[in-house]
Amino acid sequence: MTLFGRRNVLLAMFVVAAVTPFLVNDYYLFIANTILIYVLLSIGLNVLVGYTGQLAFANAAMFGIGAYTTGLLQVRLGWPFWLAFPSGAVIATAVGLAISLPALRLKGLYLAVSTLAFAQFTQWAFLNWETVTYGAGGFKTPPISFAPLPFSKEIGLYYLSLLFVVVLFVLAQNAVRSRFGRAFVAVRDSEIAAQSLGVDLLRYKALAFGISGFYAGIAGGLYSALLNFVSPEGYDLFQMVLQKSMIVVGGLGSIVGSILGAGAIVVILEALRAVKGVQEIAFGAILVGFVLFMPGGIAGFLKAKLRGWEEPLHRTQGGRPPPSTLVTPSEKSEVRS
Amino acid sequence: MATGQGVKGAAIGLLMTVAAMQAVQAQVPGVTADTIRIGSFGALTGPGYLYGKLPMNGIEVVFDQVNAAGGINGRKLQLVREDDRCDPAAAIGAVKKLVSEDNVFALIGGGCSNATFAAREALDQAKIPLIVMASVHDGITTPVAPAIFSTALTSTIESQAQLEYALAQNAKRIAVVSMRDAWGRARYTPLMEAFKKKNIKPVADEEMAPDANDATAQVLRLKAANADAVLIVLYPKPAAIFMRDAQKLGFKPLAIGQSGIADPAAFEDQVGSPGATTQFRTISMVRYTPEDPAVDKWRKAIEAKFPGDRLSVFNLFGIGSAEVMVEGLKRAGKDLTRDGLVAALDKLTDFQTDVYGAGITCTTGDHRCNKAPVWIAKEPGKPVRVLGVTKVE
């Protein structure tokens, strides 16, 4: 294991994240919490786009559905956050699964257009279904309490977000190294070849959409609690562009890249506050720079330049990769005779 | 040895004095012996820049004039701008940055209503004085937040003013045409309450969608109700369609808009039907149009500071709110504290600015300090003119 390898860097990042609330002011804590929420979004989206190759544009809508469901269940029905929050994630997952049904028949640009239409419909519902969503003006959500834990809302929410990032990162990492991950990649690389190997397209596309919906739902619930406010502006096309930028900058098909991309984009956006008035131009230029000079994203660059950044699609044993011989199809393999 | 101890003692004493002085200064963020740092947040980019960047430009020229005259109690004013892109999350981030990172003493800001409303909790927590320059959301100032003051009109005040104006023009049969989205409902609900208080029932109450492209049905129903005044709670686009169709169908009531249609000249172009806006009146937050000779001083200042810019009504929003802040800082005295500024603003009574329709009055129980909507109109072929002011109680 190299000193600046993936594991050591991730461990160092975790340690820094764990002590952050004790070292920074309110502003940086808010930014750190925002990064954690975007990490969840990026991981979910990367599973769908980077691993499974589904060019979908509905993640901002599912993020919004998670936030709206969590907030509305508290405000309209008086549910506590701790009940509304998982419900938001479940509903976003269900929506993700529902979107996957047309995705079986569509791909490429057609899938992009159909999911974009869904995102626009969701935005329309947020704006105009006033009896439920409060329309364009949005609504305030009740502040959450972490009592009896000795945390303020800001610090408690930060650690809750960190907990979800750690758990869902490990889950995603394990998922992409399992037969599920290999099936996702097979679907991405060639649907016909994947089917000929026995990969059930509907099942794995639905699973990828469901995973991205679940991650977006969790992120949405945390976001509504962070802002204490839900309104349509936060879940529009710009939000989708932001999330896509994160996985492109971080590295498509890389769970670690999702973390790096989310962190990089949020930090860049905040740093660009210094160049007031030209943020969009500077942001665009940076994105173009990444696409031109780092096409594999930050993760791709690190894999090429440093040892220990590989992300194999199988589990290593004792820290060593398995011998590079032909893999015999096992009973767990998706390859069926 | 004794000399050494003396030097050591003097050094320790000096250090303690410096530390004590720093502690005293650190108690008041954003204030030094010769500067006061004021923050501002709003959209610097995107379509919302009208309510963010332009008012901030207005604030800056006021600060320049104050600084040129020696500052406030010997302290020069510095403006720190942050972009909120009209996005609630970005507005919270901007406020937290201004408070925690830029260490500003107070704020003048808030362009987009939802973004400012979302940031209210962060503002409350920081207990930092804010003067709202353009956002109209009632929730920003109601219920009262101890340190948040608004020199912008709120949507409730405008709705009340619409009815008052119609009555002042001797309208007997008043009708309403409104949008029922959140923006529209924020104005429609208090408008209906105002009708109820006056014990008046609108002769017709019609609805239009924000993206409507025809208003024939609404116009015919209002015409059938024989309305002599129509209170318009619509965005410019549906309002333009309503006015166009009203003229087409020979319906010419007194049409009363609100600050959502703040530029009658642009509205006339949008309607695109000569003579259709002859009876149209609308609300402005300020009592002068940018062409008025009364604001020559500010026109020259804006054009000198921002070459290529022309004075706009949005600059005037910033100029007015900055004048109120400057007055508050003066009254708070040399030993400046945030509590002192809040107390000074709380006591502002009929303070005259160069732009608002009437004097600014704030009380501890009501921080909606501007309750004087200004009525403006544009007759075909003539410039925009100010008709008068309605003072809402």
Interface residues (C-beta under 8 A of the other chain):
Chain A: N25 D26 Y27 Y28 F30 I31 T34 L127 N128 E130 Y134 G135 A136 G137 G138 K140 P143 Y223 L226 L227 N228 F229 S231 E233 G234 E270 R273 K276 G277 V278 Q279 E280
Chain B: L44 T45 K53 R81 E82 D83 C86 D87 P88 A89 I92 G93 A94 K96 K97 V99 S100 E101 S113 N114 A115 F117 A118 E121 A126 H137 G139 R180 D181 A182 W183 R185 A186
